[in-house]
């Protein structure tokens, strides 16, 4: 009888416990799950010229340091063309990264991929080359319009006496067909005296060698009269300036060159090193407008802010600076110069 009573009590306890288990609330798996990873993705063109090569180094360095500082993960991707960049965006969307910083090869060719990012509710920061007719989370870029405007003003002042008498003929060496050169050209047209005439434009792909070849072709195939009327060269990049200078100083043709000034964009050490000797030896003046590879660090930092929950939006312009022989020594002591050339990156 005692054995039977013990068995009945045991069965009752089992049934009771089973009922409690059935009625107990389910464990909150959402609260206990590990939080989703925070990932910043940086997507850039590969290094087709020196400026991009330097930019890649600074972007990767900034991404790594910010990831270590704030405790997020990162992906750093480069590509050779727009189609590859679009594929990279598709992959990042599937991986549900936290934010993407995109430097497009060409804005028009990246519009579809960028729209997919926005449709996936992933914050998108576009750097340098804008996507026309498209609104990302934020845009970060150098002040290209102001660069063009300041170049126009510089020419107006430099050629004040010539412009009072008539036209001043110049050549323009652009980078590519992206929004960057277009903005610089548009800014130039806004301020340049109407008597400053762009005789010919060239698209250099930002290449020193290609610019040199284009300038040499102009000098060897144009009429002497057409060559001699060129008074200045307006370029969109410091590397391009060096290519044009190579062609000018190597020219042995019949025309008597009257090119007096060349303008560039970048603030590169290699260019500043030529300012004084080229003025003394060839009587060539130069001016460059600051557009440093270090500026991409700003775009990466804005991406890191988004990953950390901060709000970033709108168009963010990075100031430029006019650098001539008069202030180039002062510029070499700036923080921008030290980060670019003395930080070991």
C-alpha positions in Angstrom: 0.0 0.0 0.0 2.8 2.4 0.9 4.5 1.7 -2.5 1.3 2.3 -4.3 0.7 5.7 -2.5 4.3 6.8 -3.3 3.8 6.0 -7.0 0.5 8.0 -7.1 2.2 11.0 -5.5 5.1 10.9 -7.9 2.8 10.7 -10.9 0.8 13.7 -9.5 4.0 15.7 -9.2 5.1 14.9 -12.7 1.7 15.9 -14.1 1.8 19.1 -12.1 5.2 20.1 -13.3 4.3 19.3 -16.9 1.3 21.7 -16.6 3.5 24.4 -15.1 5.9 24.0 -18.0 3.1 24.2 -20.5 1.7 27.4 -18.9 5.1 29.1 -18.4 5.9 32.0 -20.7 8.3 31.2 -23.5 11.8 32.5 -23.1 12.4 35.9 -24.7 14.9 34.9 -27.4 15.0 38.4 -28.8 16.2 39.9 -25.6 18.8 37.2 -25.1 20.1 37.2 -28.7 23.4 38.8 -29.5 23.0 42.3 -31.0 23.4 42.6 -34.8 26.9 43.5 -36.0 27.5 47.1 -36.9 29.4 47.2 -40.2 30.6 50.2 -42.2 31.3 49.6 -45.9 33.5 51.9 -47.9 33.3 51.4 -51.7 35.8 53.2 -54.0 37.3 53.1 -57.5 40.7 51.5 -57.7 43.9 53.5 -58.2 44.0 54.7 -61.8 46.1 57.8 -60.9 48.1 59.2 -58.0 45.2 61.1 -56.3 43.1 58.0 -56.1 45.9 55.9 -54.9 46.6 58.3 -52.0 42.9 58.6 -51.3 42.5 54.8 -51.0 45.3 54.8 -48.4 43.7 57.5 -46.4 40.2 56.1 -46.6 41.4 52.6 -45.5 43.5 54.1 -42.7 40.6 56.2 -41.4 38.1 53.3 -41.7 40.4 51.0 -39.7 41.1 53.5 -37.0 37.5 54.5 -36.6 36.4 50.9 -36.4 38.9 50.3 -33.6 37.9 53.4 -31.8 34.1 52.8 -31.9 34.0 49.0 -32.0 32.3 48.3 -35.3 33.4 46.1 -38.2 34.2 47.3 -41.7 34.5 46.3 -45.3 36.8 48.1 -47.7 36.2 47.5 -51.4 37.7 48.9 -54.6 36.8 48.1 -58.2 37.9 48.7 -61.8 34.6 49.8 -63.3 31.0 50.8 -62.6 29.5 47.3 -63.2 31.8 45.8 -60.6 30.9 48.5 -58.2 27.2 47.9 -58.7 27.8 44.2 -57.9 29.6 45.2 -54.7 26.6 47.2 -53.6 24.3 44.2 -54.2 26.5 42.1 -52.0 26.5 44.7 -49.2 22.8 45.0 -49.4 22.4 41.2 -48.9 24.8 41.4 -46.0 22.7 44.1 -44.4 25.6 46.4 -43.6 24.9 49.4 -41.3 26.1 52.2 -43.7 27.8 52.6 -47.1 30.3 55.3 -48.1 30.3 55.3 -51.9 32.8 57.0 -54.2 31.2 56.3 -57.6 33.1 55.6 -60.8 30.4 57.5 -62.6 27.3 58.8 -61.0 24.9 58.0 -63.8 26.1 54.4 -64.0 25.7 53.9 -60.2 22.2 55.4 -59.9 20.4 52.1 -60.0 22.7 50.5 -57.4 22.6 53.5 -55.2 18.8 53.5 -55.3 18.8 49.8 -54.3 20.8 50.8 -51.2 18.3 53.5 -50.2 15.4 51.1 -50.9 17.0 48.6 -48.5 17.0 51.4 -45.8 20.8 51.4 -45.6 22.2 54.9 -45.1 24.3 55.9 -48.1 27.0 58.7 -48.1 28.2 59.6 -51.6 31.6 61.1 -51.9 33.2 63.3 -54.6 31.4 62.3 -57.7 27.7 63.0 -57.3 24.8 61.1 -58.8 22.6 63.6 -60.6 18.9 63.4 -59.9 19.4 61.2 -56.9 19.3 62.0 -53.2 21.3 59.8 -50.8 21.5 60.2 -47.1 24.3 62.7 -47.5 26.8 64.0 -50.0 30.4 64.9 -49.1 32.6 66.6 -51.6 35.2 69.2 -52.3 33.8 72.6 -53.2 34.3 72.2 -57.0 32.1 75.1 -58.0 34.1 77.4 -55.8 37.3 76.0 -57.3 36.1 77.0 -60.8 34.9 80.4 -59.6 38.2 81.2 -58.0 40.1 80.1 -61.1 38.0 82.5 -63.1 38.6 85.4 -60.7 42.3 84.6 -60.7 42.5 84.8 -64.5 40.5 88.1 -64.4 43.0 89.7 -62.1 46.1 88.1 -63.8 45.1 89.2 -67.3 43.4 92.5 -66.4 45.5 94.5 -68.8 45.1 92.0 -71.7 41.3 91.7 -71.1 41.0 95.5 -71.3 42.3 95.3 -74.8 40.5 92.2 -76.1 40.3 88.4 -75.9 42.5 86.1 -73.9 42.7 82.6 -75.3 43.2 79.6 -73.0 43.1 75.8 -73.1 41.1 73.6 -70.6 42.2 70.2 -69.5 39.3 68.4 -67.7 39.5 65.1 -65.8 36.6 63.0 -67.1 32.8 63.2 -67.7 31.8 63.0 -64.1 30.1 65.8 -62.1 33.5 67.0 -60.7 34.9 68.6 -63.9 31.4 69.8 -64.9 31.0 71.7 -61.6 34.5 73.2 -62.0 33.8 74.3 -65.6 30.4 75.7 -64.6 31.9 77.7 -61.7 34.6 79.1 -64.0 32.0 80.3 -66.5 30.2 82.1 -63.7 33.1 84.4 -62.9 35.5 84.4 -65.8 35.5 87.6 -67.9 33.6 87.1 -71.1 36.8 87.9 -73.1 38.4 84.8 -71.7 37.9 82.2 -74.5 38.4 78.5 -74.1 39.8 77.6 -77.5 39.8 73.8 -76.9 38.9 71.3 -74.2 40.6 68.0 -73.5 39.5 65.0 -71.3 42.5 63.5 -69.7 41.2 60.7 -67.5 43.2 62.5 -64.8 46.4 61.2 -66.4 49.6 63.1 -66.6 50.9 61.1 -69.6 47.6 61.6 -71.5 47.6 65.3 -70.8 51.2 65.6 -72.1 50.3 63.7 -75.2 47.2 66.0 -75.8 49.3 69.1 -75.3 52.0 67.9 -77.6 49.5 67.1 -80.3 48.0 70.6 -80.0 51.4 72.2 -80.3 52.5 70.1 -83.3 49.3 70.1 -85.3 47.9 73.6 -84.8 48.7 76.7 -86.8 51.5 78.9 -85.4 49.1 81.8 -85.0 46.7 79.6 -83.0 49.5 78.3 -80.7 50.9 81.8 -80.1 47.6 83.3 -79.0 47.2 80.8 -76.0 48.0 82.7 -72.8 47.0 80.2 -70.1 46.0 76.6 -69.3 43.2 75.8 -67.0 43.4 72.2 -65.7 41.3 70.3 -63.2 44.2 68.4 -61.6 47.8 68.8 -60.5 49.0 65.7 -62.2 47.5 67.0 -65.4 49.4 70.3 -64.9 52.7 68.4 -64.8 51.9 66.6 -68.1 51.1 70.0 -69.8 54.3 71.5 -68.4 56.3 68.5 -69.8 54.9 69.3 -73.2 55.5 73.0 -73.0 59.1 72.8 -71.8 60.0 70.2 -74.4 58.4 72.0 -77.3 60.9 72.8 -80.1 58.5 74.0 -82.8 58.4 77.2 -84.8 55.7 79.0 -82.6 56.8 81.4 -80.0 54.9 80.3 -76.9 53.2 83.0 -74.8 51.7 80.7 -72.1 52.1 82.6 -68.9 50.1 80.8 -66.2 48.8 77.3 -65.5 46.2 76.4 -62.9 45.6 73.0 -61.2 43.7 71.4 -58.4 45.2 69.4 -55.5 47.9 71.2 -53.6 50.4 68.3 -54.4 54.0 68.5 -53.2 55.3 67.6 -56.6 53.6 70.6 -58.1 54.5 73.1 -55.4 58.2 72.0 -55.8 58.0 73.4 -59.4 56.5 76.7 -58.5 59.7 78.6 -57.9 62.1 76.9 -60.3 59.7 77.0 -63.2 59.0 80.7 -62.6 62.7 81.5 -62.6 63.6 79.3 -65.6 60.6 79.5 -67.8 58.7 82.5 -66.5 55.7 80.3 -65.8 53.3 81.2 -63.0 51.3 78.5 -61.3 48.3 78.3 -59.0 46.6 75.3 -57.4 43.4 74.9 -55.5 43.4 72.6 -52.5 41.7 69.3 -53.0 43.6 66.8 -50.9 43.3 63.0 -50.9 42.9 63.3 -47.1 39.4 64.8 -47.6 38.0 61.3 -48.1 38.7 60.8 -44.4 35.8 63.2 -43.7 33.4 61.1 -45.7 34.5 58.0 -43.8 34.1 59.8 -40.5 30.5 60.8 -41.4 29.9 57.1 -42.2 31.2 56.2 -38.8 28.9 58.7 -37.2 25.9 57.2 -38.9 26.9 53.7 -37.7 27.1 55.1 -34.2 23.5 56.4 -34.5 24.2 60.0 -35.3 22.2 61.9 -37.9 24.0 63.0 -41.0 22.3 64.5 -44.0 22.4 67.0 -46.9 25.3 68.3 -48.9 28.6 68.7 -47.0 31.2 70.8 -48.8 34.9 70.8 -47.9 36.6 74.2 -48.2 39.3 74.8 -50.8 42.4 77.2 -50.6 44.2 79.1 -53.4 47.9 78.2 -53.3 50.5 80.3 -55.2 54.2 81.0 -54.9 53.3 83.6 -52.4 51.8 81.3 -49.8 53.1 77.8 -50.7 55.7 77.8 -47.9 53.0 78.7 -45.4 50.7 75.9 -46.7 53.5 73.3 -46.2 53.1 74.0 -42.4 49.4 73.3 -42.4 47.7 70.3 -40.7 46.4 69.1 -44.1 50.0 68.9 -45.4 51.3 67.1 -42.3 48.5 64.5 -42.5 49.2 63.9 -46.2 53.0 63.9 -46.2 54.3 63.5 -42.7 51.9 60.9 -41.1 53.5 57.9 -42.8 50.3 56.8 -44.5 
